[in-house]
């Protein structure tokens, strides 16, 4: 890694690339519904990539942390839930980005 690149920037670049690869591997259509659990360093770029690169119209998020829910809103999430019990939709695809058992079981 060149010394001019800060480690935080390099790590974020790698994680963003991993999120994009996951989205592209599933290849959702623009009219399909997607759920993301977790809005951390993988979930946020996945949400952004789904909305603004792939053009998926309906991306929902489950995130218990209020600050991260605010980020999800700014990144274009349609419905943002603080727990999986509140989900009323069904989805074509799900991305588990929370690294929690509850996030995995939600999908």
DSSP file (Angstrom, degrees, kcal/mol; ACC not computed):
  #  RESIDUE AA STRUCTURE BP1 BP2  ACC     N-H-->O    O-->H-N    N-H-->O    O-->H-N    TCO  KAPPA ALPHA  PHI   PSI    X-CA   Y-CA   Z-CA
    1    1 A X              0   0    0      0, 0.0     6,-0.0     0, 0.0     9,-0.0   0.000 360.0 360.0 360.0 131.2    0.0    0.0    0.0
    2    2 A X    >   -     0   0    0      1,-0.1     3,-1.8     2,-0.1     0, 0.0  -0.324 360.0-125.2 -61.2 143.7    1.5    3.4   -0.9
    3    3 A X  T 3  S+     0   0    0      1,-0.3    -1,-0.1     3,-0.0     4,-0.1   0.695 106.9  68.4 -64.9 -17.9    2.4    5.5    2.1
    4    4 A X  T 3  S+     0   0    0      2,-0.1     2,-0.6     1,-0.0    -1,-0.3   0.625  86.0  80.6 -76.7 -11.8    0.2    8.3    0.9
    5    5 A X  S <  S-     0   0    0     -3,-1.8     2,-0.1     4,-0.0    -1,-0.0  -0.854  82.0-131.2-100.0 123.4   -2.9    6.3    1.5
    6    6 A X     >  -     0   0    0     -2,-0.6     4,-2.3     1,-0.1     3,-0.4  -0.431  18.2-121.9 -69.4 143.9   -4.1    6.2    5.1
    7    7 A X  H  > S+     0   0    0      1,-0.2     4,-2.6     2,-0.2     5,-0.2   0.857 112.1  55.4 -55.6 -37.6   -4.9    2.7    6.5
    8    8 A X  H  > S+     0   0    0      1,-0.2     4,-2.3     2,-0.2    -1,-0.2   0.898 109.1  47.1 -63.0 -39.8   -8.5    3.8    7.3
    9    9 A X  H  > S+     0   0    0     -3,-0.4     4,-2.2     2,-0.2    -2,-0.2   0.906 112.2  49.9 -68.0 -41.7   -9.1    4.8    3.7
   10   10 A X  H  X S+     0   0    0     -4,-2.3     4,-2.1     2,-0.2    -2,-0.2   0.922 111.8  48.1 -63.0 -44.0   -7.5    1.6    2.4
   11   11 A X  H  X S+     0   0    0     -4,-2.6     4,-2.6     1,-0.2     5,-0.2   0.918 111.2  49.9 -63.9 -43.8   -9.7   -0.5    4.7
   12   12 A X  H  X S+     0   0    0     -4,-2.3     4,-2.4     1,-0.2    -1,-0.2   0.878 109.4  52.7 -62.9 -37.3  -12.8    1.3    3.7
   13   13 A X  H  X S+     0   0    0     -4,-2.2     4,-1.9     2,-0.2    -1,-0.2   0.915 111.0  46.3 -63.5 -42.9  -12.0    0.8    0.0
   14   14 A X  H  X S+     0   0    0     -4,-2.1     4,-2.2     2,-0.2    -2,-0.2   0.930 114.1  47.1 -65.6 -45.6  -11.5   -2.9    0.5
   15   15 A X  H  X S+     0   0    0     -4,-2.6     4,-2.3     1,-0.2    -2,-0.2   0.879 111.0  51.8 -66.2 -37.7  -14.8   -3.3    2.5
   16   16 A X  H  X S+     0   0    0     -4,-2.4     4,-2.3    -5,-0.2    -1,-0.2   0.899 109.6  50.4 -63.6 -39.8  -16.7   -1.2   -0.1
   17   17 A X  H  X S+     0   0    0     -4,-1.9     4,-2.4     2,-0.2    -2,-0.2   0.902 109.3  51.0 -64.0 -41.5  -15.4   -3.4   -2.8
   18   18 A X  H  X S+     0   0    0     -4,-2.2     4,-1.9     2,-0.2    -2,-0.2   0.908 110.1  49.7 -62.9 -41.8  -16.5   -6.5   -0.9
   19   19 A X  H  X S+     0   0    0     -4,-2.3     4,-2.0     1,-0.2    -2,-0.2   0.921 111.4  49.0 -62.3 -43.9  -20.0   -5.1   -0.4
   20   20 A X  H  X S+     0   0    0     -4,-2.3     4,-2.7     1,-0.2    -2,-0.2   0.892 108.5  53.3 -64.2 -39.7  -20.2   -4.3   -4.2
   21   21 A X  H  X S+     0   0    0     -4,-2.4     4,-2.0     1,-0.2    -1,-0.2   0.892 108.2  51.0 -63.1 -38.6  -19.0   -7.8   -5.1
   22   22 A X  H  X S+     0   0    0     -4,-1.9     4,-1.6     2,-0.2    -1,-0.2   0.915 111.4  47.3 -63.8 -43.0  -21.8   -9.3   -2.9
   23   23 A X  H  X S+     0   0    0     -4,-2.0     4,-2.3     1,-0.2     5,-0.5   0.937 113.3  47.9 -62.8 -47.2  -24.4   -7.2   -4.5
   24   24 A X  H  < S+     0   0    0     -4,-2.7    -1,-0.2     1,-0.2    -2,-0.2   0.832 106.3  58.2 -65.8 -31.8  -23.2   -8.0   -8.0
   25   25 A X  H  < S+     0   0    0     -4,-2.0    -1,-0.2    -5,-0.2    -2,-0.2   0.909 113.0  38.7 -65.4 -40.7  -23.1  -11.7   -7.2
   26   26 A X  H  < S-     0   0    0     -4,-1.6    -2,-0.2    -3,-0.1    -1,-0.2   0.810  92.8-161.0 -77.7 -29.9  -26.8  -11.8   -6.4
   27   27 A X     <  -     0   0    0     -4,-2.3    -3,-0.1    -5,-0.2    -4,-0.1   0.918   9.6-161.3  53.2  57.0  -27.6   -9.4   -9.2
   28   28 A X        -     0   0    0     -5,-0.5    -1,-0.1     1,-0.1     2,-0.1  -0.364  15.2-119.5 -68.9 148.3  -31.0   -8.1   -8.0
   29   29 A X    >   -     0   0    0      1,-0.1     3,-1.4     4,-0.1    -1,-0.1  -0.442  26.0-109.9 -79.1 161.6  -33.3   -6.4  -10.5
   30   30 A X  T 3  S+     0   0    0      1,-0.3    27,-2.6    26,-0.2    28,-0.4   0.776 117.4  51.2 -63.9 -27.2  -34.4   -2.9  -10.0
   31   31 A X  T 3  S+     0   0    0     25,-0.2    -1,-0.3    26,-0.1     2,-0.2   0.385  90.8  98.9 -93.9   4.7  -37.9   -3.9   -9.2
   32   32 A X  S <  S-     0   0    0     -3,-1.4    26,-0.7    59,-0.0     2,-0.4  -0.587  73.7-118.4 -91.6 155.7  -37.0   -6.6   -6.6
   33   33 A X  E     -a   58   0A   0     -2,-0.2    59,-1.9    24,-0.1    60,-1.7  -0.764  28.4-169.0 -96.4 136.7  -37.1   -6.0   -2.8
   34   34 A X  E     -ab  59  93A   0     24,-2.4    26,-2.9    -2,-0.4     2,-0.4  -0.976   7.8-159.1-128.1 138.1  -33.9   -6.3   -0.8
   35   35 A X  E     -ab  60  94A   0     58,-2.1    60,-2.7    -2,-0.4     2,-0.4  -0.957   5.2-166.1-115.1 135.2  -33.4   -6.4    3.0
   36   36 A X  E     -ab  61  95A   0     24,-2.3    26,-2.4    -2,-0.4     2,-0.6  -0.984   7.0-155.9-118.5 128.2  -30.1   -5.5    4.7
   37   37 A X  E     +ab  62  96A   0     58,-2.6    60,-2.8    -2,-0.4    61,-0.3  -0.925  68.1  21.2-102.4 118.1  -29.4   -6.4    8.3
   38   38 A X        -     0   0    0     24,-2.8    25,-0.1    -2,-0.6    60,-0.1   0.411  58.0-144.8  98.9 127.1  -26.8   -4.1    9.8
   39   39 A X        +     0   0    0      4,-0.2    -1,-0.1    59,-0.1    32,-0.1  -0.376  59.1 114.9-119.2  51.4  -25.6   -0.7    8.7
   40   40 A X  S  > S-     0   0    0     57,-0.4     4,-2.2     4,-0.0     5,-0.3   0.102  89.5 -48.9 -95.3-146.8  -21.9   -0.9    9.5
   41   41 A X  T  4 S+     0   0    0      1,-0.2     4,-0.2     2,-0.2   -22,-0.2   0.603 141.2  33.1 -72.1 -11.2  -18.9   -0.8    7.3
   42   42 A X  T  > S+     0   0    0     55,-0.3     4,-1.9     3,-0.1    -1,-0.2   0.755 117.6  51.1-104.5 -44.1  -20.4   -3.5    5.0
   43   43 A X  H  > S+     0   0    0     54,-0.4     4,-2.6     2,-0.2     5,-0.2   0.885 106.6  53.8 -64.0 -41.3  -24.1   -2.7    5.2
   44   44 A X  H  X S+     0   0    0     -4,-2.2     4,-2.4     1,-0.2     5,-0.2   0.955 112.4  41.6 -62.4 -51.0  -23.8    1.0    4.4
   45   45 A X  H  > S+     0   0    0     -5,-0.3     4,-2.8     1,-0.2    -1,-0.2   0.860 113.4  54.9 -66.4 -30.4  -21.8    0.6    1.2
   46   46 A X  H  X S+     0   0    0     -4,-1.9     4,-2.6     2,-0.2    -2,-0.2   0.930 109.5  47.4 -63.6 -43.5  -24.1   -2.3    0.2
   47   47 A X  H  X S+     0   0    0     -4,-2.6     4,-2.3     2,-0.2     5,-0.2   0.936 114.1  46.7 -60.9 -47.9  -27.1   -0.1    0.6
   48   48 A X  H  X S+     0   0    0     -4,-2.4     4,-3.1     1,-0.2     5,-0.5   0.931 113.2  48.5 -60.7 -46.7  -25.5    2.7   -1.4
   49   49 A X  H  X>S+     0   0    0     -4,-2.8     5,-2.3     1,-0.2     4,-1.7   0.908 111.6  49.8 -63.2 -42.9  -24.4    0.4   -4.1
   50   50 A X  I  <>S+     0   0    0     -4,-2.6     6,-2.8    -5,-0.2     5,-0.8   0.925 119.3  37.4 -59.8 -45.5  -27.9   -1.2   -4.4
   51   51 A X  I  <5S+     0   0    0     -4,-2.3    -2,-0.2     4,-0.2    -1,-0.2   0.933 129.0  25.6 -74.6 -47.7  -29.6    2.1   -4.6
   52   52 A X  I  <5S+     0   0    0     -4,-3.1    -3,-0.2    -5,-0.2    -2,-0.2   0.588 130.0  31.4-105.4 -11.7  -27.3    4.3   -6.7
   53   53 A X  I  <5S+     0   0    0     -4,-1.7    -3,-0.2    -5,-0.5    -4,-0.1   0.777 131.7  27.9-106.4 -51.6  -25.3    1.8   -8.8
   54   54 A X  I   <S-     0   0    0     -5,-2.3    -3,-0.2     2,-0.1    -4,-0.2   0.819  97.7-133.9 -79.5 -31.9  -27.8   -1.1   -9.4
   55   55 A X      < +     0   0    0     -5,-0.8     2,-0.3    -6,-0.4    -4,-0.2   0.730  35.0 174.4  85.5  23.3  -30.8    1.2   -9.1
   56   56 A X        -     0   0    0     -6,-2.8    -1,-0.2    -7,-0.2     3,-0.2  -0.485  18.7-157.5 -64.8 127.0  -32.8   -1.1   -6.8
   57   57 A X  S    S+     0   0    0    -27,-2.6     2,-0.7    -2,-0.3    -1,-0.2   0.828  75.5  49.4 -78.1 -33.1  -36.0    0.8   -5.9
   58   58 A X  E     +a   33   0A   0    -26,-0.7   -24,-2.4   -28,-0.4     2,-0.5  -0.853  60.8 156.1-119.9  97.4  -36.9   -1.0   -2.6
   59   59 A X  E     -a   34   0A   0     -2,-0.7    19,-3.3    17,-0.3    20,-0.4  -0.982  17.2-172.5-119.9 119.3  -34.1   -1.4   -0.1
   60   60 A X  E     -a   35   0A   0    -26,-2.9   -24,-2.3    -2,-0.5     2,-0.4  -0.754   6.0-153.0-109.1 159.4  -35.1   -1.9    3.6
   61   61 A X  E     -ac  36  80A   0     18,-2.4    20,-3.3    -2,-0.3     2,-0.5  -0.979  13.6-157.0-135.8 141.6  -32.8   -2.0    6.6
   62   62 A X  E     +ac  37  81A   0    -26,-2.4   -24,-2.8    -2,-0.4     2,-0.3  -0.989  33.2 149.4-113.7 120.7  -32.8   -3.6   10.1
   63   63 A X        -     0   0    0     18,-3.0     6,-0.1    -2,-0.5    20,-0.1  -0.897  34.2-161.6-153.8 118.1  -30.5   -1.7   12.4
   64   64 A X  S    S+     0   0    0     -2,-0.3     2,-0.5     4,-0.1    18,-0.1   0.761  71.7  87.7 -73.3 -23.3  -30.9   -1.3   16.2
   65   65 A X     >  -     0   0    0      1,-0.1     4,-2.1     2,-0.0     5,-0.2  -0.660  68.7-150.1 -83.2 122.2  -28.5    1.7   16.5
   66   66 A X  H  > S+     0   0    0     -2,-0.5     4,-2.2     1,-0.2     5,-0.2   0.889  94.9  53.2 -60.2 -42.9  -30.3    5.1   15.9
   67   67 A X  H  > S+     0   0    0      1,-0.2     4,-1.6     2,-0.2    -1,-0.2   0.907 111.2  46.7 -60.1 -41.3  -27.2    6.8   14.4
   68   68 A X  H  > S+     0   0    0      2,-0.2     4,-2.2     1,-0.2    -1,-0.2   0.842 107.8  56.4 -70.8 -32.5  -26.8    4.0   11.9
   69   69 A X  H  X S+     0   0    0     -4,-2.1     4,-2.0     2,-0.2    -2,-0.2   0.895 104.8  53.5 -62.9 -38.3  -30.5    4.1   11.0
   70   70 A X  H  X S+     0   0    0     -4,-2.2     4,-2.1     1,-0.2    -2,-0.2   0.901 107.5  50.3 -62.2 -40.6  -30.0    7.8   10.2
   71   71 A X  H  X S+     0   0    0     -4,-1.6     4,-1.8     1,-0.2    -1,-0.2   0.914 107.1  54.7 -61.6 -42.2  -27.2    6.9    7.8
   72   72 A X  H  <>S+     0   0    0     -4,-2.2     5,-2.5     1,-0.2    -2,-0.2   0.898 107.3  50.2 -59.2 -40.7  -29.4    4.3    6.2
   73   73 A X  H ><5S+     0   0    0     -4,-2.0     3,-1.5     1,-0.2    -1,-0.2   0.930 110.7  48.7 -62.6 -45.3  -32.1    6.9    5.5
   74   74 A X  H 3<5S+     0   0    0     -4,-2.1    -1,-0.2     1,-0.3    -2,-0.2   0.771 107.4  56.7 -66.0 -25.4  -29.4    9.2    4.0
   75   75 A X  T 3<5S-     0   0    0     -4,-1.8    -1,-0.3    -5,-0.2    -2,-0.2   0.378 126.4 -97.6 -89.4   4.2  -28.2    6.3    1.8
   76   76 A X  T < 5 +     0   0    0     -3,-1.5   -17,-0.3     1,-0.2    -3,-0.2   0.562  62.4 162.1  99.1   9.9  -31.7    5.8    0.4
   77   77 A X      < -     0   0    0     -5,-2.5    -1,-0.2    -6,-0.2   -17,-0.2  -0.376  28.1-152.3 -62.9 141.5  -33.2    3.0    2.4
   78   78 A X  S    S+     0   0    0    -19,-3.3     2,-0.4     1,-0.3   -18,-0.2   0.965  77.8  18.4 -81.0 -57.6  -37.0    2.9    2.0
   79   79 A X        -     0   0    0    -20,-0.4   -18,-2.4     2,-0.0     2,-0.5  -0.958  68.7-164.9-117.8 135.4  -38.1    1.4    5.3
   80   80 A X  E     -c   61   0A   0     -2,-0.4     2,-0.3   -20,-0.2   -18,-0.2  -0.974   6.6-168.6-126.1 119.8  -35.8    1.3    8.3
   81   81 A X  E     -c   62   0A   0    -20,-3.3   -18,-3.0    -2,-0.5     3,-0.1  -0.822  22.4-152.9-109.9 144.5  -36.6   -1.0   11.3
   82   82 A X  S    S+     0   0    0     -2,-0.3     2,-0.3   -20,-0.2    -1,-0.1   0.596  86.6  17.5 -89.5 -11.1  -35.0   -1.0   14.7
   83   83 A X  S >  S-     0   0    0    -20,-0.1     3,-1.3     1,-0.1    -1,-0.2  -0.989  75.3-118.1-153.7 157.7  -35.8   -4.7   15.1
   84   84 A X  G >  S+     0   0    0     -2,-0.3     3,-1.3     1,-0.3    -1,-0.1   0.716 104.8  73.8 -69.6 -19.8  -36.7   -7.7   13.0
   85   85 A X  G 3  S+     0   0    0      1,-0.2    -1,-0.3     3,-0.0    -4,-0.0   0.735  91.9  57.1 -65.3 -20.6  -40.1   -8.1   14.7
   86   86 A X  G <  S+     0   0    0     -3,-1.3    -1,-0.2     2,-0.0     2,-0.2   0.501  76.8 116.5 -89.9  -4.5  -41.4   -5.0   13.0
   87   87 A X    <   +     0   0    0     -3,-1.3   -25,-0.0    -4,-0.2    -3,-0.0  -0.476  29.5 168.4 -70.7 129.3  -40.8   -6.2    9.4
   88   88 A X        +     0   0    0     -2,-0.2    -1,-0.2     2,-0.1     2,-0.1   0.434  50.5  84.6-116.9  -4.4  -44.0   -6.6    7.5
   89   89 A X        -     0   0    0      0, 0.0     2,-0.3     0, 0.0    -2,-0.0  -0.429  66.2-135.9 -92.9 166.3  -42.6   -7.1    4.0
   90   90 A X        -     0   0    0     -2,-0.1     2,-0.3   -56,-0.0   -57,-0.1  -0.924  26.2-149.0-116.3 153.2  -41.2  -10.2    2.1
   91   91 A X        -     0   0    0     -2,-0.3   -57,-0.2     1,-0.1     3,-0.1  -0.884  25.6-148.7-129.0 151.0  -38.0   -9.9    0.1
   92   92 A X  S    S+     0   0    0    -59,-1.9     2,-0.3    -2,-0.3   -58,-0.2   0.804  90.6  15.2 -80.0 -33.2  -36.4  -11.3   -2.9
   93   93 A X  E     -b   34   0A   0    -60,-1.7   -58,-2.1     2,-0.0     2,-0.4  -0.967  62.7-162.3-142.0 154.2  -32.9  -10.9   -1.4
   94   94 A X  E     -b   35   0A   0     -2,-0.3     2,-0.5   -60,-0.2   -58,-0.2  -0.999   5.7-157.5-139.1 143.2  -31.2  -10.3    1.9
   95   95 A X  E     -b   36   0A   0    -60,-2.7   -58,-2.6    -2,-0.4     2,-0.9  -0.978  10.9-151.0-119.6 117.9  -27.8   -9.2    2.9
   96   96 A X  E     +b   37   0A   0     -2,-0.5   -58,-0.1   -60,-0.2     8,-0.1  -0.794  35.9 148.5 -90.7 107.4  -26.6  -10.1    6.4
   97   97 A X        +     0   0    0    -60,-2.8   -54,-0.4    -2,-0.9   -57,-0.4   0.208  49.5  82.1-123.0  12.1  -24.2   -7.4    7.4
   98   98 A X  S    S-     0   0    0    -61,-0.3   -60,-0.1     2,-0.2     3,-0.1   0.679  81.7-138.6 -93.5 -18.8  -24.7   -7.2   11.2
   99   99 A X        +     0   0    0      1,-0.3     2,-0.3   -62,-0.2     3,-0.1   0.836  64.4 119.8  60.2  34.0  -22.4  -10.1   12.2
  100  100 A X  S  > S-     0   0    0      1,-0.1     4,-1.9     0, 0.0    -1,-0.3  -0.922  73.1-127.3-126.0 154.1  -25.1  -11.2   14.7
  101  101 A X  H  > S+     0   0    0     -2,-0.3     4,-2.6     1,-0.2     5,-0.2   0.898 112.1  53.6 -63.2 -39.9  -27.1  -14.3   15.1
  102  102 A X  H  > S+     0   0    0      1,-0.2     4,-1.6     2,-0.2    -1,-0.2   0.887 107.4  51.1 -65.0 -37.1  -30.4  -12.3   15.2
  103  103 A X  H  > S+     0   0    0      2,-0.2     4,-1.0     1,-0.2    -1,-0.2   0.907 111.4  47.7 -63.8 -41.5  -29.4  -10.7   11.9
  104  104 A X  H >< S+     0   0    0     -4,-1.9     3,-0.6     1,-0.2    -2,-0.2   0.918 111.7  49.4 -65.0 -43.8  -28.7  -14.0   10.3
  105  105 A X  H 3< S+     0   0    0     -4,-2.6    -1,-0.2     1,-0.2    -2,-0.2   0.767 101.0  65.3 -69.4 -24.8  -32.0  -15.5   11.6
  106  106 A X  H 3<        0   0    0     -4,-1.6    -1,-0.2     1,-0.3    -2,-0.2   0.882 360.0 360.0 -62.1 -37.6  -34.0  -12.5   10.3
  107  107 A X    <<        0   0    0     -4,-1.0    -1,-0.3    -3,-0.6    -2,-0.2   0.476 360.0 360.0 -80.7 360.0  -33.0  -13.5    6.7
